[in-house]
Amino acid sequence: MSRIDNPYVNHNHEITDGLGNSRKAFGVPLAGQWEYAIVLCRRHAIGPNDDLTGTLSRLDELETMHTAEHTDKNVCYRYASRPGKIYLFVGESIYPDHDVPKTLLTKARGGDKTILVVTLDHMKPLQNNVVLLSVALG
């Protein structure tokens, strides 16, 4: 990787000591949902440039979608690049299981089927050039 401007937190499983170490190694601020601030305060010092407001104002081209299925604070990111391609980063919202797209609902971690259905219905008509799925599941 030649350059990282902001590591965006996708869901609360990513809030580990490694996340803080990555931020220090790359020397860039974190970005993510405001609810992450509570967990980050417990594990890491939040830097003055970290954007955990929920607005993610650093990139106007970045859209966040709350997808409370795997955990209650899971999000997807949709990014319109300058050359015109649109990327959808779904994290663990949708994962490939032997080439079949699946979802994972974890009620014990705050997952909500109603929100999952609404989110998937919202994402379905979106025009994306590239969809990046999780490699951690499936």
N, C-alpha and C positions, 0 to 999 in steps of 0.2 A: 504494500500500500504506500503510495507516495504521499498522500495527504488525507487527514481526517479533520473536518471542521467541527463536527459535533457527534459524539456517540449518543444515539437516541435509545432510551430504555424502552423495551417492548413489553415486558410484563414483570411482575414482582419476583419471579424466580431468578431474574438477572441481577438482582440487588445483592451482590455478594462482595467479599473482599476483593475478588478479581476485578470487579467493575471499578472500584476506587483505584486499584493499581493501574488499570488501563488508562483511566483519566490522567493520572500522574505521568505515565509513560508518554502519552501523546500530547500532554499539555493543553488539552482543550476542555471546554465546559460540557457538562452533561445536559441533556434535554429530555423531557418526558412529562407525564401527567403530574399535576400538583400533589396528588395523594402519595406519590413516591417520596416526597420530601420528608414525611414522617419516618419512613423506614430508613432513608438515607441519613437522616440526622442521627439515628441510633448507630449506624455502622460507619459512616464517613462524615467528615466535615464537608458541608456543602459550600462550594466556592462562590464568590461574589458574582461570577458570570454565568453560573448555572441557571438554566431556564426551566424551572419546574412550575410554571404558572398555569400550564395547560394551553397557553396560546401558541407556544412554539414560534415566537415572532421572528426568530433568526432567518427562517426561510419562508418567504411568502408562497413559494411553490409547494410547500409541504402541508398536506391535509392529514389530520389524525382522526381515527374512528375508534370509539370505545367499543370493545368486543368482549363483553363479560361472559366468556364461556369457559375457557381453561382456568382462569382465575378472575377475580372481581376487578382487577385493574389492568387487564390485557388491552393492548391497543394495536391497531394496524396503521401503517403509514402509506400514503399515496403521494408520489413525488413526480412533478412535471419537470423534466430536465430541460435545459436550454436548447438542445438540438431538437426538442419536440417529442421525445419518447416519454411515455407515462409508465412509471413503475409502481406496482402495488406490493408492499412488503406485508405479508399476512402473519408472519411469526408462527405461532402455533394455533392460530385461528382456523387455518385449513392446512392439513398435512397430507402428503402422499402415502397411501398404504397399498403397496403393490400396484401403483399407478391409478388407484381409485382415491379421489379426494374425500377426506373425512374430517370430522370435527371431534373435539374432545370436550365434554362438559364435566367440570369438576365442581359439584355443588359444595363439597366440604371446604373449598377454597373461595367460595363466593360466586361460582359460576351461575349464570341465570339463563335458562332456556329461552325465555321470552325475548331477552335482549339479544341473544345469539341469533334467533330467527329474524328479528328486525334488522340487525346488522348485516346478515347475509343477504337479505332482500335488498338492502341499500347498496351493497357491493355488486350484486348481480348485473345490473345494467351499466355499470361503469365501464368506460372504454379504456382498457389498459393495453399497452404494448408488451409489457413484461410483468409476470406475476412471480414473485419470489416466495417459495414455500419454506417452511421449517425443514431443516435437515436433522433435527433432534428426535423427531417422532417418525413412526412408520417404517 
